[in-house]
Amino acid sequence: MKIKKTHRPARTASTPAPASEPGALRRAVTEAQADAPRRDRPAGQGAGNRGAKPARPAKEGGRRPARDAAPRATGSQQTDPRQTGRPESGSGPQPAGTQRLFFALKVPANLVGPLREAQRKLRGNWRRVDADQLHVTLAYLPAVPADRVDDLKRLGVTLMQDLPPMQVSLRGTGYYPNEGSPRVWFVKVEAEGLPELAQALRDGIHALSLETDEQPFKGHITLARKKGPAPRVPPLTFTHGWQAGGAVLYRSILRKTGPIHETASSFRFRAPLPTTPDPLAPDSAPDTPPAEPAVTDPQ
């Protein structure tokens, strides 16, 4: 992504570069990693050996020790399909003392009408996503200890405070999976800088030694989920969009009737929009001699 720069006064060495400049999101992640507490990282484990498998215990009497009865929950098993729109591989039990959180762009109210009109075309066992639940997921965290939520709030501020507003555009609808019997119906979204922000958030989450989904980022708004046999809706194309002025950290509380999203924190994109020069404006003033200064009669 090429992020346009705006003219700003020169910064001193102690002033951090805005996150809207190339590579600044990565630097912000590095700063967040340096400042982050390592309360949940085992001693001696660094970011370089994240995911390394522990050594197996030695065999006793020619037999391998019995495995625990309960299977170890993996990131994919804990991933909540309500947020990601990915396969429902099982969200697994919520670990005690943890919360489901996700960073997202909120869909503005003026786009609810066109999206609800598209949802009316659904037939059969499709469950429509409520208007107040429509969003674009940037990063999903299936199990966050309660005492780590403030770390995520600081990460959001670090990465987003110097970003300019994003122009988000709706595109065509799609299904996941696209082959066979789909379970999710969504509309694609695009915005300059959106994939880079999503990746920077995930890098920052890893730097905090917290777990997030490993699915490739694909900007989308989930419109419905299938709960039984249901026909597909023919492809739809939207020409709508909005200017996203910030992002939200949501807390997801699961209910039988669907998830409830509570705002844990919100973040504004505070950098000014890049200015576009007027192509009709002259590059410089015409070459005319300066006007003679006015002479006044002292009397």
N, C-alpha and C positions, 0 to 999 in steps of 0.2 A: 504494500500500500504506500502511496505517496501522499503524505499529509502536507497541505499547503501551509507555509509559514506566514505569519503576519509580522509587520514591523514592530519591534518592541525595543525599548532602551536596553543598552548593554547591561548584562548581569555581572555581578561580582562573582568571585570564585565560590563564595559561600551560598549563593542562591541556586537552587536546583533548576535544571532545564525543564520547561513545560513538557507535559506528556504528549502534546500535540506534535512535537518535533520528532524526526525519524530516530528510532532507537530509544526514545525517552521512556516508553512503556516498559522496555526491558530494564532500563536503569532503575525505574521505580520499583519493579519487582525485586531487583537486587537489594535496594534499600530496605524494602519490606522484609526481605529474608534476613538481612543483617540485624534488624530491630526486633524480629519476632522471637518470642519465647519458645524454648524447645521442651515444653513440659511433657509432651506426649511422645518424644523421640527417645528410644532406648539409648543408653550410654554407649558411646563409640560408634553410633550409626550416623553417617553423614548423608547429604543429599545425593552423593555419587553412588551409594550402594543401596538406594531406596529400592525396595522390591526384592532384595536378595533373599533367597530361601535359607532358612536356618538349617544347620547341619542335623542330619538324622541321628537319633540315638543309636548306640551300638546294640547289636543283636545280643539277646540273652538266651543262652542254651540253644543257639541255632534258630531261634524264632525272633521275629520282629515284634516289638511291643504292640499291644492292641491299640487301635486308633480310638479317639474319643467318639462316643456315640453320636454327639451332635456335630454336623458338618460345619466347617468354618465358613462364615459368610464372606463372600467376595464382593468387590465393588459392583459387579454387574448384578449380583443377587440383591444388593441393597438399593439399586437404582430404582427410583420411583417413576413408572411410566407416565404418571400424570404430569410430570414436569418435562420429561425429555422427549416424549413421543416415540420412544424406542420400544423394542419388543418387551412384552410383559413377562420377563424371565423370573419374576417373583421378587417383591420388594424385601421380603424377609422380615423378621421381627425387629422392631425398633429397639436398639440397645438402650438400656436404662440410663437416664440422665442425659440423653442426647436429643437433638432437634434436627428436623429436616429443613434445610435452608436452600435458597437459590437466588442468584443475581439475575435480574431480568430488566427488559424495557417494558414499560406499561403501555398498553394500547390506549390512545386517547378516546374520549367519548364521541368525538365527531366521526370516528371510523366504525363505531359499533353498528350503526344502521346498515351500511353495505355488507358487513360480515353477517349480521343477523339475517339479512335478505338471502344470502347464500345458504345459510343453515336451514332455511325453510324448504330447500330443495331436497333435504334428506328424507329418506323413507326407511321403514323397517326399524331394526334394533340399533340405531345410532343414538348415542347420548350426546347432545349438544353441550358445548362448553358455555357456561354462563358468561354474560357480557362483562361482569366485573372480574372474571378470572382470565380474560384474554391477555396474553403477554408473549414476549420473545425471550426465551431462556438463554442466558449467557453462560452460566456455570451452575451445576447442581451439586449439593453436598448432602449425602444421605444421612450422615450421623455426626453431628457437631456437638461436642460437650458444651454445656451451658456457659462455662467460664472461658470459652474460646470465641464467643460471638463478637466481643469487642475487638478481637484481632481482625476479624473479617470486616468490621466497620472501618477500622483504620486502613486496611488494604483498599477498600473501595474509595475512600477519600484520596489516598495516595495516587491511585491510578486514574481517577476521573476528574479531579478538581481543575486540571489544566487542559482538558479536552474541550474542543468547540462543540456546539450542538451538531447532531447528525441528522441528515436528511434521509429518512427511511422510506422505502418504496415497497408497496405490495406488488407481487407478481402473480404467477399462476398457482392453481391448486395442485396437490399431489397426495399420494397415499403411502403409508408405511405399514408393512412392506408393500412395494409396488406390485410384486408378483403374488399370485395366489389370492388368499383371503386377507385383505388389509385390516388392520386394527385401528389405524389412526388416519384421519383426514385433516389436512393442513393447507395453509397458504404460505408460499415462500415470501421472504422479505430480504431486501438488500439495502446496504448502506455502506458508504465508504468509511473504513476504519472499524466496522463492526466485528469482522473475524479477528482482527488484531487485538481488539479489546477483550474478546472472549478468551483468546489464547493467553493474554497477559494475566487475566483473572485466574485461569487454571494454573499457570506457572506460579503465581503468587500463593494460591491455595496449597500447592505442593510444597512451596518454600515454608509454609506454616506447618507442614507435616500433617495436613488434614486431607481427607479423602474426597475426591470428586469423580464424576464419571469420565471415562476415557473415550467416549464416542467422538468422532470428528464433528466439529461445529458446523451446523447447517441452519442458518437463520430461518425460522418459521413460526407461525402462530397456529397452535392446534385448535381446530374448529369443532371436532367431534371424535368420539371413540366408539368403536363398535362393540356391542355386548351380545350379539347373536347374528343370525343370518340377516343380511341387509344388502341392497343393491348399491352400486357405485353411482356417484353423481358425475355427469360428463364434465370434462375440464372447464374451469372458469378462469378468466383473466381479469385482474383488477388494474385500474390506473390511479388508485388512490395512494396517498402517502402522508407523512407527517414529519415534523421536525422534533426529534427527541432532545429534550433539554437536560436529560439526566437519566439515572437508572435507580433501581430499587433492590434492596436485599429483603426478600420475603421469607417469612416463616410459614411452612406448610403443615397444617394440622389435618390429618386424614379422618374422614367421616364416611359412614356407609353411603351417604347421599353425595359424596364427592369431597374434594379437599377444600379447606378454608385457608385463604392466604392472608396473613397478617404482615403488615409492614414493620420490619425490624429496624430498618434505616433507609434513608434515601440520600442520593448523591447528585449534585448538580454539575453539569458540564459548564464550567465558568469561563473558559477561554473565549474571546470574541471570534466571530466568524471571519474567515479570511476575506479581505476586500478584493473585489474584481474590478480592474481598471475599465473605465468607459472607453470602448473602441472608437467612439466618435469624438472624444475629447482630444485636443491637441497635446502632443508630447511636451511641448514647451511653449512659452510665450512668444509671440511674433517678434522678429528682430526689429524693434522700433526704438529710436533713441529715447532715453528717459526724459520725462517732461522737465522743463526748466522750473526751478523753485519760484514760487510766487514772491514778488517783491512788494512790500507794503511801504507806504509813505509814513515815516515816523511822525510827521506832523498831522 
